[in-house]
Amino acid sequence: MDSSAHLLQQITESSAWQTLPQPVQVALFLGALTLVPATLVCTTAFTRILIVLAFVRRAVTSQDIPPNLVLIGLAMFLTWFVMAPVWETIEREALRPYLADELDGLSACQKSADILRDFLLRQTRRQDIALFLHLANLPEPEEPQHTPFRALIPAFIISELKTAFVMGFLIYLPFLLVDLVVASVLTGMGMVMMPPVMISAPFKLLLFVLADGWSLVARALSLSFG
């Protein structure tokens, strides 16, 4: 059983917790809920998707178009699409048995954690996991499924950041070529005082639209989690 599950059980069953006034328990519970958004961001596909979409916007040099709200909304629904198989598995193997009284709460949480761990392991580089195991002075687990979350989650985050930056670099390349061509043409015409970005921006937008860029980006992001 994972150490986080043991910790949860110890906290809820400890005499110190039981002796706390109910308002204090409610306040602590609501305080813990504030960590839920950060947990969802750091243990799902959201980080990679949002960073890549931000790279797309900067590469096209479209300033604040699409707006941040639209970009975050698109990242949310793409995350929902990518994570759907994981959440459906959690619902089928943990939530439904718990609601049917086939599993207790602790076992359902443990089952959900195991399913999420499998997803994180598929997307995390081994060297990143080894780094955090070394920093925490933890022994290498006999099986990948035994990797503790305290090492797996930060390893997953930096793996996502690296993957997102690699994808962002590849997205930048064709638009960089447009900038170079425009700058060369302006230099050849003697218009050295004209900012190349002003001239290249419409061509970047045209290239992105003709290539059906948003569909290509959404396809690439979805397949990158395969």
C-alpha positions, 0 to 999 in steps of 0.5 A, spaced: 500 500 500 502 506 498 505 511 503 500 516 501 494 512 503 497 510 509 498 517 511 491 519 509 488 513 514 493 515 519 490 522 519 483 521 519 483 515 524 488 519 529 486 521 536 488 528 534 484 529 528 478 526 532 479 531 538 479 537 533 472 541 533 468 540 527 469 547 525 476 546 525 476 540 521 471 543 516 476 549 515 482 544 514 478 540 509 477 546 505 484 548 506 486 542 503 481 543 497 485 549 495 491 544 493 486 540 488 487 545 482 494 545 483 494 537 483 490 536 477 494 541 473 501 537 475 498 530 474 494 531 468 496 533 460 494 540 462 501 543 463 504 540 456 498 542 452 498 549 455 505 551 454 505 548 447 499 552 445 502 558 448 508 557 444 504 557 438 501 563 439 508 566 440 510 563 434 505 566 430 506 573 433 499 574 434 500 578 440 494 576 445 490 573 440 487 568 442 486 571 449 488 567 455 481 565 457 480 562 450 487 558 450 486 556 457 479 553 455 482 550 449 487 547 454 482 544 459 478 541 454 484 538 450 486 535 457 479 532 458 480 529 451 487 526 453 485 524 460 478 521 458 481 514 458 484 514 465 478 517 468 474 512 465 478 507 468 478 510 475 470 510 474 470 503 472 475 500 477 474 504 483 468 509 483 463 504 481 465 499 486 465 504 491 458 506 490 456 499 490 459 498 496 464 493 493 470 497 496 471 501 502 474 508 501 481 507 502 481 501 497 478 505 492 483 511 493 488 506 492 486 503 486 485 510 483 492 512 485 495 506 482 491 507 475 494 515 475 501 512 477 500 508 470 499 514 466 504 518 470 509 512 469 508 512 461 509 519 460 515 520 465 523 519 463 526 514 467 532 519 468 528 524 471 525 519 476 532 516 478 534 523 479 528 525 484 529 518 487 537 519 488 535 526 491 530 523 496 535 518 498 530 513 496 531 506 494 530 504 486 523 500 486 523 493 484 517 494 480 515 501 476 508 501 479 512 501 486 515 508 485 512 513 490 508 519 488 513 524 492 518 522 486 514 520 481 510 527 480 516 532 480 519 527 475 513 527 471 512 535 471 519 536 469 518 531 463 512 534 461 516 541 461 522 538 457 517 535 452 513 541 451 519 545 450 521 540 444 515 541 441 515 548 442 522 549 438 519 544 432 513 549 432 518 555 432 522 553 426 517 554 420 515 561 422 523 562 424 524 561 416 519 566 414 522 571 418 529 570 415 526 570 408 522 577 410 528 580 413 533 578 407 528 581 402 527 587 406 535 588 406 536 586 399 531 592 398 535 597 402 529 597 407 533 596 413 529 600 418 523 597 417 521 591 422 521 585 419 516 582 424 511 587 421 511 584 414 512 577 416 506 577 421 501 576 416 505 571 412 505 567 418 498 567 419 497 565 412 501 559 413 498 557 419 491 558 416 493 554 410 496 549 414 490 548 418 495 549 424 490 548 430 488 541 427 495 539 426 497 542 433 491 538 437 493 532 433 500 532 435 498 534 442 493 528 442 498 523 439 504 525 444 500 522 449 499 515 446 
